[in-house]
Amino acid sequence: MNLLGTKTALGIIAGVIVAFFVTFGGWPGLLWLLLFVAIGGVIGAQLDGRVDIAEIISAGSGRGRS
């Protein structure tokens, strides 16, 4: 499996770039970096079809998907 060409990898890279431009250094910068990387990874995994965010949200709210 080649992770470098996937949308998940692109989402993570985009998250790193956005976090870099939002903050510059320090502990708050590190926390923003981790947050944006996680968000970018989840969005990329959704686009790759690895996760289904709608399924996760409906399971978390207690409603079954019809």
N, CA, C and O atoms as a Tinker XYZ file with bonds, in Angstrom:
   264  protein
     1  N      0.850000   -1.182000    0.000000    73     2
     2  CA     0.000000    0.000000    0.000000    64     1     3
     3  C      0.893000    1.241000    0.000000    63     2     4     5
     4  O      1.772000    1.377000    0.850000    81     3
     5  N      0.669000    2.125000   -0.935000    73     3     6
     6  CA     1.467000    3.331000   -1.069000    64     5     7
     7  C      0.723000    4.508000   -0.459000    63     6     8     9
     8  O     -0.241000    5.004000   -1.043000    81     7
     9  N      1.162000    4.957000    0.710000    73     7    10
    10  CA     0.484000    6.046000    1.415000    64     9    11
    11  C      0.815000    7.410000    0.818000    63    10    12    13
    12  O      0.059000    8.363000    1.009000    81    11
    13  N      1.933000    7.519000    0.100000    73    11    14
    14  CA     2.360000    8.826000   -0.383000    64    13    15
    15  C      1.452000    9.401000   -1.459000    63    14    16    17
    16  O      1.413000   10.619000   -1.633000    81    15
    17  N      0.729000    8.569000   -2.179000    73    15    18
    18  CA    -0.105000    9.064000   -3.254000    64    17    19
    19  C     -1.576000    9.166000   -2.898000    63    18    20    21
    20  O     -2.401000    9.427000   -3.773000    81    19
    21  N     -1.918000    8.970000   -1.650000    73    19    22
    22  CA    -3.320000    8.955000   -1.278000    64    21    23
    23  C     -3.805000   10.329000   -0.844000    63    22    24    25
    24  O     -3.015000   11.221000   -0.535000    81    23
    25  N     -5.108000   10.476000   -0.830000    73    23    26
    26  CA    -5.711000   11.719000   -0.353000    64    25    27
    27  C     -5.523000   11.882000    1.145000    63    26    28    29
    28  O     -5.525000   13.003000    1.654000    81    27
    29  N     -5.360000   10.760000    1.863000    73    27    30
    30  CA    -5.081000   10.844000    3.297000    64    29    31
    31  C     -3.755000   11.555000    3.530000    63    30    32    33
    32  O     -3.662000   12.446000    4.374000    81    31
    33  N     -2.735000   11.160000    2.785000    73    31    34
    34  CA    -1.424000   11.802000    2.919000    64    33    35
    35  C     -1.506000   13.278000    2.518000    63    34    36    37
    36  O     -0.909000   14.135000    3.169000    81    35
    37  N     -2.236000   13.565000    1.461000    73    35    38
    38  CA    -2.385000   14.962000    1.038000    64    37    39
    39  C     -3.125000   15.786000    2.094000    63    38    40    41
    40  O     -2.799000   16.949000    2.328000    81    39
    41  N     -4.122000   15.169000    2.726000    73    39    42
    42  CA    -4.847000   15.864000    3.791000    64    41    43
    43  C     -3.947000   16.177000    4.972000    63    42    44    45
    44  O     -4.033000   17.255000    5.560000    81    43
    45  N     -3.085000   15.231000    5.318000    73    43    46
    46  CA    -2.156000   15.453000    6.427000    64    45    47
    47  C     -1.164000   16.558000    6.075000    63    46    48    49
    48  O     -0.879000   17.430000    6.897000    81    47
    49  N     -0.648000   16.518000    4.867000    73    47    50
    50  CA     0.298000   17.555000    4.433000    64    49    51
    51  C     -0.378000   18.926000    4.408000    63    50    52    53
    52  O      0.214000   19.920000    4.828000    81    51
    53  N     -1.607000   18.977000    3.919000    73    51    54
    54  CA    -2.340000   20.250000    3.911000    64    53    55
    55  C     -2.558000   20.756000    5.331000    63    54    56    57
    56  O     -2.463000   21.956000    5.589000    81    55
    57  N     -2.851000   19.840000    6.250000    73    55    58
    58  CA    -3.024000   20.234000    7.647000    64    57    59
    59  C     -1.758000   20.814000    8.232000    63    58    60    61
    60  O     -1.808000   21.791000    8.979000    81    59
    61  N     -0.617000   20.224000    7.901000    73    59    62
    62  CA     0.662000   20.742000    8.385000    64    61    63
    63  C      0.919000   22.141000    7.826000    63    62    64    65
    64  O      1.358000   23.033000    8.552000    81    63
    65  N      0.650000   22.324000    6.560000    73    63    66
    66  CA     0.885000   23.629000    5.931000    64    65    67
    67  C     -0.020000   24.698000    6.537000    63    66    68    69
    68  O      0.439000   25.798000    6.847000    81    67
    69  N     -1.299000   24.382000    6.706000    73    67    70
    70  CA    -2.231000   25.353000    7.296000    64    69    71
    71  C     -1.810000   25.700000    8.723000    63    70    72    73
    72  O     -1.812000   26.869000    9.108000    81    71
    73  N     -1.454000   24.696000    9.494000    73    71    74
    74  CA    -1.030000   24.939000   10.871000    64    73    75
    75  C      0.226000   25.802000   10.916000    63    74    76    77
    76  O      0.360000   26.655000   11.793000    81    75
    77  N      1.135000   25.588000    9.989000    73    75    78
    78  CA     2.359000   26.388000    9.939000    64    77    79
    79  C      2.042000   27.856000    9.691000    63    78    80    81
    80  O      2.647000   28.736000   10.303000    81    79
    81  N      1.101000   28.122000    8.800000    73    79    82
    82  CA     0.768000   29.505000    8.494000    64    81    83
    83  C     -0.115000   30.154000    9.552000    63    82    84    85
    84  O     -0.123000   31.378000    9.680000    81    83
    85  N     -0.860000   29.352000   10.313000    73    83    86
    86  CA    -1.715000   29.915000   11.365000    64    85    87
    87  C     -0.875000   30.319000   12.565000    63    86    88    89
    88  O     -1.086000   31.388000   13.138000    81    87
    89  N      0.059000   29.490000   12.945000    73    87    90
    90  CA     0.877000   29.779000   14.133000    64    89    91
    91  C      2.343000   29.526000   13.822000    63    90    92    93
    92  O      2.684000   28.730000   12.947000    81    91
    93  N      3.194000   30.214000   14.553000    73    91    94
    94  CA     4.628000   30.047000   14.354000    64    93    95
    95  C      5.298000   29.703000   15.670000    63    94    96    97
    96  O      5.731000   30.595000   16.400000    81    95
    97  N      5.388000   28.422000   15.981000    73    95    98
    98  CA     6.188000   27.960000   17.093000    64    97    99
    99  C      5.515000   27.968000   18.450000    63    98   100   101
   100  O      4.375000   28.407000   18.603000    81    99
   101  N      6.247000   27.473000   19.426000    73    99   102
   102  CA     5.763000   27.395000   20.792000    64   101   103
   103  C      4.819000   26.221000   20.993000    63   102   104   105
   104  O      4.452000   25.538000   20.036000    81   103
   105  N      4.428000   25.989000   22.242000    73   103   106
   106  CA     3.505000   24.895000   22.536000    64   105   107
   107  C      2.152000   25.084000   21.878000    63   106   108   109
   108  O      1.590000   24.110000   21.377000    81   107
   109  N      1.593000   26.307000   21.855000    73   107   110
   110  CA     0.309000   26.458000   21.137000    64   109   111
   111  C      0.446000   26.103000   19.654000    63   110   112   113
   112  O     -0.472000   25.532000   19.066000    81   111
   113  N      1.579000   26.436000   19.054000    73   111   114
   114  CA     1.806000   26.088000   17.651000    64   113   115
   115  C      1.840000   24.588000   17.444000    63   114   116   117
   116  O      1.321000   24.085000   16.448000    81   115
   117  N      2.448000   23.866000   18.380000    73   115   118
   118  CA     2.493000   22.414000   18.287000    64   117   119
   119  C      1.086000   21.822000   18.402000    63   118   120   121
   120  O      0.739000   20.890000   17.676000    81   119
   121  N      0.288000   22.360000   19.310000    73   119   122
   122  CA    -1.081000   21.858000   19.466000    64   121   123
   123  C     -1.925000   22.133000   18.225000    63   122   124   125
   124  O     -2.706000   21.281000   17.801000    81   123
   125  N     -1.769000   23.330000   17.639000    73   123   126
   126  CA    -2.483000   23.630000   16.396000    64   125   127
   127  C     -2.032000   22.684000   15.286000    63   126   128   129
   128  O     -2.851000   22.200000   14.505000    81   127
   129  N     -0.728000   22.425000   15.219000    73   127   130
   130  CA    -0.201000   21.510000   14.216000    64   129   131
   131  C     -0.851000   20.140000   14.343000    63   130   132   133
   132  O     -1.313000   19.581000   13.349000    81   131
   133  N     -0.892000   19.591000   15.562000    73   131   134
   134  CA    -1.483000   18.277000   15.770000    64   133   135
   135  C     -2.972000   18.268000   15.428000    63   134   136   137
   136  O     -3.470000   17.301000   14.851000    81   135
   137  N     -3.679000   19.335000   15.781000    73   135   138
   138  CA    -5.109000   19.428000   15.471000    64   137   139
   139  C     -5.349000   19.433000   13.964000    63   138   140   141
   140  O     -6.192000   18.687000   13.465000    81   139
   141  N     -4.612000   20.268000   13.241000    73   139   142
   142  CA    -4.805000   20.356000   11.796000    64   141   143
   143  C     -4.368000   19.090000   11.084000    63   142   144   145
   144  O     -4.978000   18.705000   10.087000    81   143
   145  N     -3.326000   18.434000   11.572000    73   143   146
   146  CA    -2.906000   17.171000   10.985000    64   145   147
   147  C     -3.999000   16.120000   11.163000    63   146   148   149
   148  O     -4.307000   15.375000   10.233000    81   147
   149  N     -4.584000   16.061000   12.360000    73   147   150
   150  CA    -5.648000   15.088000   12.618000    64   149   151
   151  C     -6.863000   15.369000   11.734000    63   150   152   153
   152  O     -7.425000   14.445000   11.145000    81   151
   153  N     -7.265000   16.622000   11.638000    73   151   154
   154  CA    -8.415000   16.985000   10.805000    64   153   155
   155  C     -8.126000   16.668000    9.331000    63   154   156   157
   156  O     -8.973000   16.109000    8.635000    81   155
   157  N     -6.943000   17.023000    8.871000    73   155   158
   158  CA    -6.576000   16.742000    7.482000    64   157   159
   159  C     -6.527000   15.248000    7.205000    63   158   160   161
   160  O     -6.934000   14.804000    6.131000    81   159
   161  N     -6.038000   14.475000    8.152000    73   159   162
   162  CA    -5.995000   13.032000    7.984000    64   161   163
   163  C     -7.369000   12.408000    7.916000    63   162   164   165
   164  O     -7.607000   11.511000    7.108000    81   163
   165  N     -8.281000   12.877000    8.763000    73   163   166
   166  CA    -9.647000   12.336000    8.758000    64   165   167
   167  C    -10.366000   12.697000    7.460000    63   166   168   169
   168  O    -11.044000   11.855000    6.871000    81   167
   169  N    -10.221000   13.935000    7.018000    73   167   170
   170  CA   -10.858000   14.346000    5.768000    64   169   171
   171  C    -10.282000   13.561000    4.592000    63   170   172   173
   172  O    -11.024000   13.119000    3.715000    81   171
   173  N     -8.966000   13.388000    4.574000    73   171   174
   174  CA    -8.346000   12.611000    3.508000    64   173   175
   175  C     -8.790000   11.157000    3.521000    63   174   176   177
   176  O     -9.028000   10.568000    2.467000    81   175
   177  N     -8.905000   10.573000    4.720000    73   175   178
   178  CA    -9.368000    9.185000    4.821000    64   177   179
   179  C    -10.813000    9.057000    4.357000    63   178   180   181
   180  O    -11.185000    8.047000    3.761000    81   179
   181  N    -11.630000   10.076000    4.627000    73   179   182
   182  CA   -13.016000   10.082000    4.141000    64   181   183
   183  C    -13.026000   10.102000    2.616000    63   182   184   185
   184  O    -13.783000    9.357000    1.993000    81   183
   185  N    -12.202000   10.939000    2.014000    73   183   186
   186  CA   -12.147000   11.032000    0.552000    64   185   187
   187  C    -11.594000    9.757000   -0.079000    63   186   188   189
   188  O    -11.979000    9.402000   -1.193000    81   187
   189  N    -10.695000    9.068000    0.622000    73   187   190
   190  CA   -10.155000    7.796000    0.136000    64   189   191
   191  C    -11.138000    6.651000    0.323000    63   190   192   193
   192  O    -10.956000    5.584000   -0.264000    81   191
   193  N    -12.165000    6.849000    1.120000    73   191   194
   194  CA   -13.127000    5.796000    1.381000    64   193   195
   195  C    -12.702000    4.857000    2.504000    63   194   196   197
   196  O    -13.273000    3.776000    2.651000    81   195
   197  N    -11.721000    5.246000    3.288000    73   195   198
   198  CA   -11.255000    4.412000    4.396000    64   197   199
   199  C    -12.153000    4.529000    5.614000    63   198   200   201
   200  O    -12.279000    3.570000    6.375000    81   199
   201  N    -12.772000    5.663000    5.813000    73   199   202
   202  CA   -13.704000    5.857000    6.922000    64   201   203
   203  C    -14.981000    6.479000    6.373000    63   202   204   205
   204  O    -14.980000    7.104000    5.313000    81   203
   205  N    -16.070000    6.296000    7.116000    73   203   206
   206  CA   -17.350000    6.899000    6.753000    64   205   207
   207  C    -17.777000    7.792000    7.914000    63   206   208   209
   208  O    -18.300000    7.313000    8.920000    81   207
   209  N    -17.548000    9.092000    7.762000    73   207   210
   210  CA   -17.816000   10.027000    8.849000    64   209   211
   211  C    -19.299000   10.050000    9.187000    63   210   212   213
   212  O    -19.658000   10.165000   10.359000    81   211
   213  N    -20.165000    9.943000    8.189000    73   211   214
   214  CA   -21.608000    9.922000    8.450000    64   213   215
   215  C    -21.978000    8.728000    9.322000    63   214   216   217
   216  O    -22.826000    8.848000   10.207000    81   215
   217  N    -21.357000    7.587000    9.085000    73   215   218
   218  CA   -21.603000    6.383000    9.889000    64   217   219
   219  C    -21.137000    6.597000   11.330000    63   218   220   221
   220  O    -21.823000    6.203000   12.273000    81   219
   221  N    -19.981000    7.215000   11.494000    73   219   222
   222  CA   -19.446000    7.469000   12.830000    64   221   223
   223  C    -20.346000    8.436000   13.590000    63   222   224   225
   224  O    -20.621000    8.228000   14.772000    81   223
   225  N    -20.808000    9.490000   12.922000    73   223   226
   226  CA   -21.672000   10.477000   13.577000    64   225   227
   227  C    -23.008000    9.856000   13.951000    63   226   228   229
   228  O    -23.514000   10.094000   15.048000    81   227
   229  N    -23.592000    9.055000   13.047000    73   227   230
   230  CA   -24.886000    8.459000   13.347000    64   229   231
   231  C    -24.760000    7.419000   14.463000    63   230   232   233
   232  O    -25.681000    7.269000   15.266000    81   231
   233  N    -23.644000    6.703000   14.525000    73   231   234
   234  CA   -23.428000    5.743000   15.610000    64   233   235
   235  C    -23.232000    6.467000   16.932000    63   234   236   237
   236  O    -23.685000    5.997000   17.975000    81   235
   237  N    -22.560000    7.604000   16.889000    73   235   238
   238  CA   -22.322000    8.384000   18.104000    64   237   239
   239  C    -23.566000    9.043000   18.639000    63   238   240   241
   240  O    -23.675000    9.289000   19.840000    81   239
   241  N    -24.515000    9.335000   17.755000    73   239   242
   242  CA   -25.741000    9.996000   18.202000    64   241   243
   243  C    -26.803000    8.981000   18.594000    63   242   244   245
   244  O    -27.873000    9.363000   19.069000    81   243
   245  N    -26.527000    7.696000   18.403000    73   243   246
   246  CA   -27.468000    6.657000   18.793000    64   245   247
   247  C    -28.489000    6.312000   17.736000    63   246   248   249
   248  O    -29.378000    5.494000   17.973000    81   247
   249  N    -28.375000    6.922000   16.576000    73   247   250
   250  CA   -29.306000    6.618000   15.475000    64   249   251
   251  C    -28.652000    5.664000   14.512000    63   250   252   253
   252  O    -27.477000    5.805000   14.174000    81   251
   253  N    -29.411000    4.704000   14.079000    73   251   254
   254  CA   -28.913000    3.779000   13.068000    64   253   255
   255  C    -29.020000    4.392000   11.688000    63   254   256   257
   256  O    -29.865000    5.257000   11.455000    81   255
   257  N    -28.195000    3.965000   10.796000    73   255   258
   258  CA   -28.234000    4.495000    9.432000    64   257   259
   259  C    -29.222000    3.686000    8.613000    63   258   260   261
   260  O    -29.174000    2.456000    8.626000    81   259
   261  N    -30.120000    4.359000    7.897000    73   259   262
   262  CA   -31.117000    3.650000    7.112000    64   261   263
   263  C    -30.759000    3.629000    5.661000    63   262   264
   264  O    -31.496000    3.067000    4.851000    81   263
